[in-house]
């Protein structure tokens, strides 16, 4: 399975076995799966839901901020945090 039709946003491990990757045109992913499986399998395209993705990203970032209030977020799914102080307290 993959997310996206015209352009693939991401794919699961099963699809990756056939070479399906993000930023790949959907028709190429379809062809890869069909040809490499000998026609026994087809790529399933799941539509993206950007609003839900934004909501879940916000929830995750709020949890991460509990561990580092100085969290640096660079995109919806990329953040950097310092876990050193938390680990020091946890290990005591």
C-alpha positions in Angstrom: 0.0 0.0 0.0 1.0 3.6 -0.5 -0.3 7.0 0.3 -1.1 9.2 -2.7 -2.1 8.5 -6.3 -0.5 10.9 -8.7 2.6 11.2 -6.6 3.4 8.6 -3.9 4.0 10.3 -0.5 5.1 7.1 1.3 4.7 3.4 1.1 4.6 0.4 3.5 7.3 -2.3 3.7 5.5 -4.7 1.4 5.3 -2.1 -1.4 9.0 -1.2 -0.7 10.0 -4.8 -1.5 8.9 -4.0 -5.1 10.8 -0.7 -5.1 7.9 1.6 -4.4 9.3 4.8 -2.8 8.1 8.3 -1.8 8.2 11.0 -4.5 7.6 8.3 -7.2 4.8 8.8 -9.7 1.9 6.5 -8.8 1.8 4.8 -12.2 5.4 3.7 -11.9 4.6 2.2 -8.5 1.7 0.4 -10.1 3.9 -1.0 -12.9 6.6 -2.1 -10.5 4.3 -4.1 -8.3 2.4 -5.6 -11.2 5.4 -6.6 -13.2 7.6 -7.8 -10.3 4.8 -9.8 -8.8 4.0 -11.5 -12.1 0.6 -9.8 -12.0 -0.4 -11.5 -8.7 -0.4 -8.3 -6.7 -1.5 -4.7 -7.2 -0.5 -1.6 -5.4 -3.2 -0.1 -3.2 -3.4 3.7 -3.1 -4.7 5.3 0.1 -5.7 8.9 -0.1 -3.8 11.4 2.0 -5.6 13.3 4.8 -3.4 16.4 5.4 -5.7 17.9 8.1 -5.5 14.7 10.2 -1.7 14.6 9.6 -1.4 18.2 10.9 -3.6 17.4 14.0 -1.5 14.3 14.9 1.7 16.1 14.3 0.6 18.8 16.8 -0.3 16.1 19.4 3.1 14.4 19.0 5.0 17.8 19.3 3.1 18.6 22.5 4.2 15.3 24.0 7.8 15.9 22.9 7.8 19.3 24.5 7.2 17.7 27.8 10.6 16.2 27.5 12.3 19.3 26.1 10.5 22.7 26.3 13.2 24.0 23.9 12.2 21.5 21.2 13.1 22.7 17.7 10.5 21.7 15.1 11.5 22.0 11.4 8.4 20.5 9.8 5.3 18.5 10.7 7.3 15.3 11.1 10.8 16.5 12.0 11.9 17.7 15.4 15.1 17.9 17.5 15.1 17.7 21.2 17.7 17.3 24.0 16.8 14.3 26.2 19.9 14.6 28.3 18.2 16.4 31.3 15.3 13.9 31.3 17.7 10.9 31.1 19.8 12.3 34.0 16.7 12.6 36.2 15.4 9.2 35.1 18.6 7.5 35.9 18.8 8.9 39.5 
